[in-house]
Amino acid sequence: MPAAITGLLLAGGRGARLGGVDKGLVPFRGQPLAQHVIERLRPQVGSLLISANRNADRYAQWAPVVDDADPAAFAGPLSGIRAGLAAAATDWLAVAPCDLPQLPRDAVVQLAIAVGDAPAAYAAPAGEGHSLVCLLHRSLLAPLDQAIAAGEPRVARWFQAIGARAVPFADARAFANLNAPADLAAAARDATDRHG
């Protein structure tokens, strides 16, 4: 099944809570945040793409980079997902954000098992939706174009509209976004506590 899925790392955010820096390139435990996610996502998919709208040369060391339609606009994750769907050579696209270094190593498998006849599935750890970790069918490209054209900014609302399936995950900590200095510090302390 992994060969039939393209992975997409979302790395096109503003990094506003980190002072505007490129979040995927922020160091964490000795390497950039994005690299942690890539190391967990790559074995789960057949090929990998990165959606980024700056520092493309840095990201290109890990995988081919796809641009948002308007890179300067920072139009949000739907724009990055759209770029990935358009570029993917497979029917399915598995998406993960660049600030999720504890992404479960079986997240894509669990989503693929649960998606059934739905066009998409997303991780819902401990009952809370985390729709940026998701699996999408390429048939969603046209509906996504319509949503973006209509100004829909929220992934969760779009997923509700298309009937995406929520998939429960027991470990909510694995889905903790590290998108602020306090998050990074707490995660580093947590790793030290667990590993000595």
C-alpha positions in Angstrom: 0.0 0.0 0.0 2.8 2.6 0.7 3.8 2.6 -2.9 0.4 3.8 -3.9 0.6 6.9 -1.6 2.6 10.1 -2.0 3.6 11.8 1.2 3.5 15.6 1.6 5.3 17.6 4.2 3.6 20.9 4.8 6.3 23.6 5.4 4.7 26.7 4.0 3.5 28.5 7.2 4.4 32.0 8.4 6.0 30.7 11.6 4.2 33.7 13.4 4.5 32.2 16.9 8.2 31.7 16.3 8.9 35.2 15.3 8.4 34.7 11.6 11.2 32.1 11.1 10.7 29.1 8.8 9.3 26.7 11.3 10.4 23.5 9.5 14.1 24.6 9.8 14.0 25.4 13.5 16.5 23.1 15.3 15.0 20.5 17.6 17.1 17.7 19.2 20.0 18.3 16.9 18.2 18.6 13.6 15.5 20.7 11.9 11.9 20.0 12.8 11.1 19.1 9.2 13.8 16.4 9.2 12.2 14.6 12.2 8.9 14.5 10.4 10.4 13.4 7.2 12.2 10.5 8.9 8.9 9.3 10.2 6.8 9.9 7.1 9.1 8.7 4.4 9.0 4.9 5.3 5.2 5.1 5.3 4.8 6.3 1.7 6.1 5.5 -1.8 7.5 9.0 -2.6 7.7 12.3 -0.8 7.0 16.0 -1.7 7.5 19.1 0.4 5.2 22.1 0.1 7.2 25.2 0.9 7.1 28.9 -0.1 10.6 29.9 1.1 14.0 28.2 1.5 13.2 25.8 -1.3 16.9 25.0 -1.7 17.1 23.8 1.9 14.0 21.7 1.7 15.1 20.2 -1.7 17.9 18.3 0.1 15.2 16.0 1.4 12.6 15.8 -1.4 11.2 17.7 -4.4 9.6 21.0 -3.4 6.2 22.1 -4.7 5.1 25.8 -4.5 1.8 27.1 -3.4 -0.1 28.8 -6.2 0.9 32.2 -4.7 3.9 31.6 -2.5 4.0 35.1 -1.2 0.4 34.9 0.0 1.0 32.3 2.8 -2.6 31.2 2.0 -2.7 28.5 4.6 -2.5 24.7 4.6 -5.3 24.2 2.0 -3.1 25.9 -0.5 -0.1 23.6 0.3 -2.4 20.5 0.2 -3.7 21.7 -3.2 -0.1 21.9 -4.5 0.6 18.4 -3.3 -2.5 16.9 -4.8 -1.7 18.5 -8.1 1.9 17.2 -8.1 1.3 13.7 -6.7 1.7 10.8 -9.2 -0.5 8.5 -7.1 -4.2 8.4 -6.3 -3.6 9.1 -2.6 -1.8 11.8 -0.7 -0.7 11.5 2.9 -0.1 14.9 4.6 1.8 15.8 7.7 2.9 19.3 9.0 6.5 20.1 9.6 6.0 20.8 13.3 5.0 17.3 14.3 8.3 15.5 15.2 6.5 12.6 17.1 4.2 11.7 14.1 3.3 8.0 14.7 5.3 5.7 12.5 2.0 3.9 11.5 -0.1 7.0 11.0 -0.5 6.6 7.2 -1.3 2.9 7.6 -4.0 3.6 10.1 -5.5 6.3 7.9 -5.4 4.0 4.9 -7.2 1.2 6.7 -9.9 3.5 8.1 -10.6 5.6 5.0 -12.9 3.0 3.5 -15.0 4.5 0.7 -14.6 8.1 2.0 -12.5 10.5 -0.1 -10.3 11.5 2.9 -9.5 10.5 6.5 -7.8 12.6 9.2 -6.2 11.8 12.5 -8.4 12.6 15.6 -6.1 11.9 18.6 -8.0 11.5 21.9 -11.2 12.7 20.2 -9.7 16.0 19.1 -9.5 16.6 15.3 -6.0 17.1 13.9 -6.9 17.4 10.3 -3.5 18.3 9.0 -2.5 14.7 9.4 -4.6 13.3 6.7 -5.0 11.0 3.7 -6.7 12.5 0.6 -7.8 11.0 -2.7 -6.8 12.9 -5.9 -10.4 13.3 -6.9 -10.6 16.0 -4.2 -8.5 18.4 -6.3 -11.5 20.1 -8.0 -13.5 20.4 -4.8 -10.4 21.9 -3.1 -10.0 24.4 -5.9 -13.6 25.5 -5.4 -13.1 25.8 -1.6 -10.0 27.9 -2.1 -11.7 30.1 -4.7 -14.6 30.6 -2.3 -12.1 31.8 0.4 -12.4 28.8 2.7 -9.4 29.1 5.1 -10.1 26.2 7.5 -9.1 22.6 6.7 -11.4 21.1 9.4 -14.5 22.9 7.9 -13.6 21.7 4.4 -13.1 18.1 5.6 -16.6 18.3 7.2 -18.0 19.4 3.9 -16.5 16.6 1.9 -17.3 13.8 4.4 -13.8 13.0 5.5 -13.5 10.2 8.1 -12.1 11.0 11.6 -9.7 8.3 12.7 -9.0 8.0 16.5 -5.4 7.8 17.8 -4.8 7.0 21.4 -1.6 8.9 21.9 -2.4 12.7 21.7 1.2 13.6 22.6 2.3 12.2 19.3 0.3 14.9 17.6 1.5 17.8 19.6 2.4 20.7 17.4 5.7 22.4 18.2 5.0 25.8 16.8 6.0 28.1 19.7 9.1 28.5 21.8 7.3 27.1 24.9 6.2 24.0 22.9 9.8 23.3 21.8 11.2 23.7 25.3 8.5 21.5 26.8 9.1 18.8 24.3 12.8 18.9 24.8 12.2 18.5 28.6 9.8 15.6 28.0 12.4 13.8 25.9 15.0 14.3 28.6 12.7 13.0 31.3 11.8 9.9 29.2 15.3 9.0 28.0 17.3 10.2 30.9 
